[in-house]
Amino acid sequence: MSESRSSVGLRDPEYLATVAGTVSTGGLFFYGALVDSAPSADVIGFVLAWVFVPMVVTHEVARRWL
């Protein structure tokens, strides 16, 4: 049986995008804990942008330059 090993390194674009998304989500949860108001549709869109934009940018930068 052949084993396929996938090495995830610090330069892997998928790994870096996941880290960026996790850090962004953690920051937003921290911010959400500080605010007492319910989120509106604008806030939800803003939050999603703050999570997905860093993920996409990090993935593209890592894919092209690392």
Stockholm file with secondary structure:
# STOCKHOLM 1.0

chainA/1-66         MSESRSSVGLRDPEYLATVAGTVSTGGLFFYGALVDSAPSADVIGFVLAWVFVPMVVTHEVARRWL
#=GR chainA/1-66 SS CCCCCCCCCTTCHHHHHHHHHHHHHHHHHHHHHHCCSCCCHHHHHHHHHHHHHHHHHHHHHHHHHC
#=GC SS_cons        CCCCCCCCCTTCHHHHHHHHHHHHHHHHHHHHHHCCSCCCHHHHHHHHHHHHHHHHHHHHHHHHHC
//
